[in-house]
Amino acid sequence: MTPDRPAPAAPTRRRLLIAAAAATTGTSSLLPAARAARAASGSLPGPATPVDTPLARPDGFPPGIRLVRRTFRNWSGEIVLDAVRTALPTDPDDLPVLADWAAATGRRLRAKGAGHNWSPLLGSPDRPSDRLVLVDTTRALNGITVHPGDGGGPARLTVGAGATLDAVHTALERAGLGLVGAPSIGGLTMGGALAVGAHGTGVPLAGRPAPAHSGFGTLSDLVESLTAVVRDPVTGRYALRTFHRREDDTAAFLVHLGRAFVTEATLRVPAGIRLRCRSSVDIPVTELLGPPGGEGRTVAGHLADTGRVEVFWFPYTDRAWLKVWSVESHRPPLARRVDHPYPYAFTDRVPRPVSDLVRDVQHGVPGVTPLLLAGLAALIPAGLTATGTWDLWGPSKNTVLYVRPTTLRYAFAGWAVLCARADVQRVLHDFRIRYEELLSAYRARGLYPVNGPVEIRVTAADGSPSSLAGPSGPSGPSGPSGSAAPEPAWPPPALSPARHCPDRPEWDTVVWLNSLHFPGTPGAPAFHRDLERWAVSHYSDWSLLRPEWSKGWAYGTEGAWSDRSLIARGWPDAFRTGQSRGMRWDEALAVLDSHDPARVFSSPLLDELLPAVRRSA
């Protein structure tokens, strides 16, 4: 707190009532959420419009490729690389040329899309960046081509790494197609989404048909082929090479974390569907995330009914925002038709009393945290009522996409729990109990380590029988209603957090757990270290914990990504468990290393997590 800044008022019940009243009546002025966060933190919270500055070109830099200096800033503003060299290719053929130059001069190339990532996979601000060159994929590697299915074959989408999900969704909808198991953020680039195994929420329903190739796992599990920049073993130079899904090496590239440069991918996509999305805020968390096997309105119960759920639980309260999607070919009488994405406009603006609480939390009054979360929880029903968005229906993208750059910028801790469908409620109940125990322990010490919601989603495991509906899944021609012989299963993405375990086929489901907090919150790293250590130990034998690559994980004494034992052994072992066949962790690392032996496509974190592994003959 600066000396000339008045101390924020002490937390009182009255302040909470004012915040709730503002949320309900709208009598208080509304502030853009991004502006509120910026005012509270005193800094820009996320990516800004790039500003190019001139620079001298390094010796031998390929002519004809523009090179500028830019400042890179990730979504939460925690990773800032000042004035880093950034190449602006005009064609995919520029990439092998850049890679040859980088290999010869000891440089590293990092694909840069929208910067909508929390983990330092691209680069780290505490490491020198003088040998780093970012490669902007958004200007020339953003093509989109839709191939409608012919003769009963699957429809396909060929998309460049720099194309945004917004653009992809729009192109697919025009062709009568749609990606449903996709993230809620349309500003992601497809290259970034595939690199980390981005996902939405949804599992197939037993006995109910779904469009072929619906994709209930990560987006990466839909990839049929991809083109990457790899070293040609004959010439010793880098070249573009297309890998098809059934080739042995392809599984390593499907989720590569930036250890490769994929310029383009072709995905199988399903027919478009219409979704109804209903919101609820009246189920106590003790019921929604209650013990397994009991009666009540639980996540597992909603999952069995509709297959698609998402929960935002507000810690320090018993309140949650539950969203439930169902496939409806015709508009239900009570549902409002939505013709555009991002229907929840109220999440982009907060009442001034709530923004004042955000300010207080970030400027030395952590005791108002419970009031802040209660105020944020109060915004949900008020906002849903004001915007008429309790019950929505329309093309899938219009209810799936809802996060824009104007929302509050939180840091995320994130993990994936692989389990049996029958154990989803157990995963959530145990997590809630431990989370609340830790909050109470930290509160007793005067610490409030989290100040955002806990986000919960559920998907099928990549490569499991339920991850793809269609010829290799339960509801396509090879299922009960068809007579065609099943296609051989695709090998799953080797490094996907959602990858299934062939030796534990009952683990067919993934519960995604995200804990949100403002960057720099006192106690947040230690809290998430305690939570993660418990989760690693607890989700074992009957389940398995893995990191969600794009979020915070491996919490050590220095914060996220600093637990060297988890990075070197714990997480690799989580990908070795249950993998007696198929491409395993070490084999995937060896494949990536064989195609980029100079490690042109790597970073300090990836050097630790994905070290060089010699490929066996």
CORHUJO-V320476 format. One record per residue. RES is the residue in one letter. SS is DSSP state (H for helix, E for strand, - for the rest). PHI is phi in degrees with one decimal (* if undefined). OMEGA is omega as a letter, one per 30 degrees, with the letter a starting at -180 (NA if undefined). Layout:
# CORHUJO-V320476
res=<RES RES>
ss=<SS SS>
phi=<PHI PHI>
omega=<OMEGA OMEGA>
This chain:
# CORHUJO-V320476
res=<M T P D R P A P A A P T R R R L L I A A A A A T T G T S S L L P A A R A A R A A S G S L P G P A T P V D T P L A R P D G F P P G I R L V R R T F R N W S G E I V L D A V R T A L P T D P D D L P V L A D W A A A T G R R L R A K G A G H N W S P L L G S P D R P S D R L V L V D T T R A L N G I T V H P G D G G G P A R L T V G A G A T L D A V H T A L E R A G L G L V G A P S I G G L T M G G A L A V G A H G T G V P L A G R P A P A H S G F G T L S D L V E S L T A V V R D P V T G R Y A L R T F H R R E D D T A A F L V H L G R A F V T E A T L R V P A G I R L R C R S S V D I P V T E L L G P P G G E G R T V A G H L A D T G R V E V F W F P Y T D R A W L K V W S V E S H R P P L A R R V D H P Y P Y A F T D R V P R P V S D L V R D V Q H G V P G V T P L L L A G L A A L I P A G L T A T G T W D L W G P S K N T V L Y V R P T T L R Y A F A G W A V L C A R A D V Q R V L H D F R I R Y E E L L S A Y R A R G L Y P V N G P V E I R V T A A D G S P S S L A G P S G P S G P S G P S G S A A P E P A W P P P A L S P A R H C P D R P E W D T V V W L N S L H F P G T P G A P A F H R D L E R W A V S H Y S D W S L L R P E W S K G W A Y G T E G A W S D R S L I A R G W P D A F R T G Q S R G M R W D E A L A V L D S H D P A R V F S S P L L D E L L P A V R R S A>
ss=<- - - - - - - - - - - - H H H H H H H H H H H H H - - - - E E E H H H H H H H H H - - - - - - - - - - - E - - - - - - - - - - - - E E E E E E E E - - - - - - E E E E E E E E E - - - - H H H H H H H H H H H H H - - E E E E E - - - - - - - - - - - - - - - - - - - E E E E E - - - - - - - E E E E - - - - - - - E E E E E E - - - E H H H H H H H H H H - - E E - - - - - - E - - - E H H H H H H H - - E - - E - - - - - - - - - - - - - - - E H H H H E E E E E E E E E - - - - - - E E E E E E E - - - - - H H H H H - - - - - - - E E E E E E E E E E - - E E E E E E E - - - - H H H H - - - - - - - - - - H H H H H H H H - E E E E E E - - - - - - E E E E E E E E - - - - - - - - E E - - - - - - - H H H H E E E H H H H H H H H H H H - - - H H H H H H H H H H H H H H H H H H H H H H - - - E E E E E H H H H H - - E - - - - - - - E E E E E E E E E - H H H H H H H H H H H H H H H H H H H H H H H H - - - - - - - - - E E E E E E E - E - - - - - - - - - - - - - - - - - - - - - - - - - - - - - - - - - - - - E - - H H H - - - - E E E E E E E E E - - - - - - H H H H H H H H H H H H H H H - - - - - E E E E - - - - E - - - E - - E - - - - H H H H H H H H H H H H H - - - - - - - - H H H H H H H H H H H - - - - - - - - H H H H H H - - - - - - - ->
phi=<* -76.9 -61.0 -88.6 -98.0 -61.9 -67.5 -61.0 -62.7 -66.0 -64.6 -137.5 -61.2 -62.5 -64.4 -63.9 -63.5 -62.3 -62.8 -64.9 -64.6 -62.3 -65.4 -81.4 -98.8 72.7 -74.1 -88.4 -62.1 -99.8 -115.7 -54.8 -59.9 -63.4 -67.2 -61.7 -65.8 -66.7 -64.8 -72.9 -92.3 77.2 -146.9 -65.2 -82.9 -159.7 -58.1 -116.0 -60.2 -64.2 -115.8 -90.3 -124.4 -70.8 -157.3 -75.1 -78.0 -61.7 -56.9 79.5 -62.0 -55.3 -67.5 87.1 -111.0 -70.0 -131.0 -133.3 -105.0 -139.5 -94.1 -96.6 -137.5 -81.1 -56.6 -87.9 78.2 -82.0 -112.5 -126.3 -115.1 -78.9 47.4 -88.2 -61.1 -134.5 -90.8 -119.5 -67.2 -110.7 -160.7 -56.0 -65.6 -70.1 -68.2 -60.5 -64.0 -63.0 -65.8 -60.0 -63.8 -63.0 -64.2 -74.3 -113.4 73.3 -92.9 -126.4 -107.7 -128.0 -67.4 -120.0 -105.7 -87.3 73.3 -87.7 -149.2 -106.8 -92.2 -82.1 -70.0 -77.8 -177.7 -126.0 -68.0 -92.4 -118.2 -59.5 -116.1 -70.2 -102.3 -102.0 -129.9 -79.6 -121.9 -72.5 -93.9 -80.7 -93.5 -120.9 -113.2 -122.4 -69.2 -137.0 -130.6 -102.8 -113.3 -61.1 -65.4 -116.0 61.2 85.4 -77.1 -72.7 -75.7 -134.8 -127.1 -105.3 -139.0 -76.6 -61.3 -92.1 -73.2 -84.4 -63.8 -56.1 -66.4 -63.9 -57.7 -63.9 -64.9 -67.2 -62.0 -63.1 -95.7 76.6 -120.5 -172.5 -96.8 -99.3 -82.0 -121.4 -61.5 -84.9 -107.0 -78.8 -80.8 -64.2 -86.4 -64.6 -61.5 -66.5 -62.7 -70.6 -61.9 -109.3 74.4 -63.5 -150.2 -113.1 -145.0 146.0 -131.9 -70.2 -95.6 -61.8 78.9 -115.5 -69.7 -134.8 -56.2 -56.1 61.6 -60.7 78.3 -107.1 -108.2 -82.7 -60.7 -61.6 -73.9 -92.5 -69.0 -96.4 -156.1 -150.8 -115.2 -129.7 -90.7 -134.6 -81.3 -79.7 -66.9 -80.8 -88.0 76.8 -110.2 -82.0 -151.9 -84.3 -137.0 -96.3 -110.2 -97.2 -58.4 -84.9 -71.0 -58.6 -76.9 -61.7 -56.7 -72.8 -90.3 -66.3 -130.5 -113.4 63.3 94.4 -80.6 -145.9 -122.1 -94.8 -92.9 -160.2 -142.6 -115.7 -115.8 -80.4 -129.5 -88.3 -62.7 -66.8 -129.3 -109.9 -116.6 -102.3 -124.0 -111.9 -105.6 -135.9 -131.8 -101.0 -96.6 -59.5 -60.8 -64.3 -94.1 -61.6 -108.9 -77.3 -67.3 -70.2 85.5 -90.0 -84.7 129.2 -89.6 -94.8 -60.4 -61.3 -66.0 -65.3 -63.5 -67.1 -79.9 -124.8 88.2 -132.9 -139.4 -148.0 -125.4 -115.8 -97.8 -98.7 -56.7 69.4 -132.6 -102.1 -104.0 -149.1 -104.6 -103.2 -116.8 -127.6 -104.3 -139.9 -79.2 -136.6 -71.6 -124.2 -66.8 -64.5 -56.1 -90.6 -87.4 -95.6 -73.8 -119.7 -106.4 -141.2 -75.4 59.8 -75.5 -90.9 -62.8 -66.5 -73.2 -92.0 -138.2 -125.4 -63.0 -58.4 -59.3 -70.1 -65.1 -64.4 -66.6 -58.4 -59.7 -61.8 -59.0 -86.5 -127.1 93.8 -124.7 -65.2 -64.3 -84.8 -55.1 -58.3 -67.6 -60.0 -68.4 -65.4 -66.2 -63.9 -63.3 -66.9 -64.6 -65.3 -62.8 -64.3 -68.0 -61.9 -70.4 -63.4 -100.0 62.4 -119.6 -64.4 -139.0 -119.9 -151.1 167.0 -53.1 -52.9 -62.9 -77.0 -111.2 -79.9 -87.9 -151.5 -103.4 -115.4 -63.5 -88.6 -79.4 -58.1 -94.5 -102.0 -86.3 -122.1 -99.8 -148.9 -140.5 -121.7 -109.7 -86.4 -156.9 -77.6 -54.4 -67.6 -103.5 -57.7 -66.0 -63.4 -56.6 -72.1 -62.9 -62.3 -63.2 -61.3 -60.5 -66.5 -60.2 -69.1 -61.2 -67.4 -59.5 -64.4 -64.2 -69.8 -63.1 -62.9 -96.0 80.4 -114.0 -129.1 -75.9 -126.6 -138.6 -134.1 -75.0 -98.9 -103.6 -128.6 -135.4 -137.6 -133.7 -78.8 -77.9 -60.7 83.4 -78.1 -56.5 -96.7 -73.2 -123.9 -80.8 135.8 -54.2 -103.3 -121.6 -80.1 -119.3 -96.6 -56.4 -85.7 -81.6 -60.7 -91.5 -125.3 -120.0 -69.1 -68.6 -67.8 -74.0 -59.8 -68.2 -70.0 -66.7 -74.5 -58.8 -65.4 -106.1 -73.1 -60.1 -96.4 -60.8 -77.0 -107.5 -56.7 -81.7 -130.1 -62.2 -71.0 -81.7 -108.8 -133.7 -125.7 -102.2 -97.9 -119.9 -123.2 -114.2 -104.5 -158.3 -70.6 -55.4 84.0 -62.8 -59.2 87.4 -63.4 -60.6 -66.9 -59.6 -73.5 -66.1 -64.1 -65.8 -66.6 -63.1 -62.5 -63.9 -59.6 -76.1 -75.9 -86.2 -142.9 68.4 -95.6 -163.5 -150.1 -99.0 -134.1 -80.8 -89.9 -54.8 -79.1 -108.6 -88.6 -161.1 52.8 -76.3 -121.4 -66.4 -101.3 102.3 -63.4 65.6 -121.6 -81.9 -65.1 -69.8 -67.1 -65.7 -82.5 -129.1 -59.8 -70.6 -55.7 -65.5 -67.2 -95.9 -87.0 -58.9 72.8 -117.3 -78.3 -143.2 83.5 -76.4 -102.5 -52.2 -66.2 -66.5 -64.5 -62.5 -65.9 -63.0 -62.6 -68.3 -67.1 -90.8 -147.4 -64.5 -79.9 52.2 -59.9 -101.8 -153.2 -151.4 -56.1 -66.2 -67.5 -62.5 -78.9 -76.0 -120.3 -69.7 -62.5 -131.2 -73.2 -77.2 -71.2 -70.2>
omega=<l a a l l l l a l a l l a a l l l l l l l l a a a a l a a l l a l l l l a l a a a a l a a a l l a l a l a l l a l l l a a l l l a l a l l l l l a a a a a a a l a l a l a l a a l a l a l a l l l a l l a a a a l l l l l l a l a a a a a a a l a a a a l l l a a l a l l l a a a a a a a a l l l l l l l l l l a l a l l a l a a l l l l a l l a a l a l a a a l l a a a l a a a a l l a l l a a a a a a a l l l l l l a l a a l l l l a l l l l l a a l a l l l l a l a l l a a a a l l a l l l l l a a l a a a a a a a l a l a l l l l a a l l a l a a l l l l a l l l a l l a a l a l l a l a a l l a l l a a l a l l l l a a l a l l a l l a a a l l a l l l l a l l l a a l a l a a a l l l a a l l a a a a l l a a l a l l l l l l l a a a a l l a a l a l l l a l l l l l l a l l a l l a a l a l a a l l l a a a l l a l a l a a l l a l l a l a l l l l a l l a a a a l l a a a l a a a l a l l l a l l l l l l a l a l a l a l a a l a l l l l l l l a a l l a a l l a a l a a a a a a a a l a l l a l l a l a a l l a a a l a a l a l l a a l l a a l l a l l l l a l l a l a l a l l a a a l a l a a a l a a a a l l l l a a a l a a a l a l l a l a l a a l a a a a a l l l l l a l a l l a a a a a l l l l l a l a a l a l a l a l a l l a l l a a a l l a l l a NA>
